[in-house]
Structure formats: C-alpha cells, structure tokens
Amino acid sequence: MLLKTEGLGITFGGLKAVDAVDFEVERGTVAAIIGPNGAGKSTFFNLVSGFYRPTSGHVTLEDEEITNLPAHRTVRSGMARTFQTTNLFKESSALDNVIVGHRVRTRSNIFDAIFRTPRSRRENRQCRDRAMEALSFVGVDHLADRTVGSLPQEAQKRISIALALATDPKIVLLDEPAAGVNNEETQGLMDLIRKMVEHDYTVCLVEHKMGMIMGLADKIMVLNYGQKIAEGPPEEIQADESVIEAYLGAEEEGEEDA
C-alpha cells in the first residue's frame, strides 16, 4: 500500500471537518475523493499533505509515518499536490515556476548560491533540465518562456501538474484539476492523468465532474460532513443509496437556498 490514513480527523472550533477517515491508495492506481460541497474533501487533502496538522489519526507513505511533517518535508518524502486555484507565480515564466519544484531534491545552500560553486551550477542545470522534462510531459514545453499570468486556465493547470512532477513524487494529489476548463480541455486532462499512471505515477484526485471521475478512478471514496459514507469501484459507488441520498440532499438544499 502506497498511501494510508487511519482514523484521520481534524476539529475546528468543535466542528469535525474530517472525522476518523480510513483510506488506502495502491501504487499505480487512480483514487478519487468525491462528495457534496463542504464535505471535507480539500481539508482531507490538506491533512494528508501536511498543510493542516490532524487532531487525530495517522498518515503513512510507503509505511513511513508522515502525520506531523510540515508540507515541505511531505513533498520531500514523495508526495506532491496541486490546488483548485493554481498556486503559481503569475509574473514568472512557466519554466521558472517549475524549476522551483526540483529544488526539494537539491543540496545546495546559501554558500553555494553566493559563490556559485560547482555543486550549485550542476544542480541549477539539473533543475532546469528536470523542469523542461516535466513541461514536455504535460504538453506545454512550448510555453516555457511565457509568463504564467498571460496563459489560459487550462495551460496553468498543466503547469501546476508539471510543478508537482518536478518534485519526483511517488503520489500526486490533484485538487479539482478540471475546475474552470471546458469539456474538451477536461478530456485532455483525463488523457494526461492516464499518461501519468502509465509512467508509474500514482494519482489521488478530488473532482466534481462525475464523468471524469467515473472514467478514471479505480477506487472512489465518498465523504459527507467529514465522514466516509462509501468506498469502492465506480460501478458500486454509482449504485450506492447513501451516495445518491447525499448528493440529492445537497441539490435540494441548494434549491431552497436559491
């Protein structure tokens, strides 16, 4: 098992945003997390990736305890993630953004940077080469010198994935990778995720587009009010009464609010 959570939870002011969730992701698969708005999906990602410290439970990656590691050390352990809103330096080039990702694998320090030591020069070349490889992999190497803020949303999504891949991860967490893109672009991102799995990456994603989830996921976990209410392959989840009720209930609440 590559990634495992046991009893993972967090409480904000007495509210259990994520409540004792057990979850496993096998190497070389696509796992998905779905649920109505406010179900705790992104909070769960933040717990797993070290952005939040859990109130309870454990997270292990390849049997290594990573529960209380800060986010940068979680990345170093082999976990990368993207965000629903692209978390990029908009005034910098695509290449410069992705170069940052591979820095977690380098050893240069302030001394090396100031005096431009052979190690610093060697690792700078390595970072640039790895960044270009990642941009090429996601299909946007032709945009390497373009300022990120000048690019369309779909290109920025791909650059965010390239940034994650440049860290040399064992698993990539994708938080709503298809948010804000059209159907054709969504299909292109689905093809990219399949390509990632073919190249030995493991993927876990949160996404609202059910067609994308059902077409990609080997396993789906459903959260509702922070609790796991179902887990299984897509065909089981589609027929699960508790899942149908959770989504129908969310739709009815939305109509009343309107």
Secondary structure, DSSP 4 states (H G I P E B T S, - for coil): --EEEEEEEEEETTEEEEEEEEEEE-TT-EEEEE-STTSSHHHHHHHHTTSS--SEEEEEETTEE-TT--HHHHHHHTEEE--SS----TTSBHHHHHHHHHGGG----HHHHHHT-HHHHHHHHHHHHHHHHHHHHHT-GGGTTSBGGGS-HHHHHHHHHHHHHTT--SEEEEESTTTT--HHHHHHHHHHHHHHHHTT-EEEEE-S-HHHHHHH-SEEEEEETTEEEEEE-HHHHHH-HHHHHHHHHHHHHHHHH-
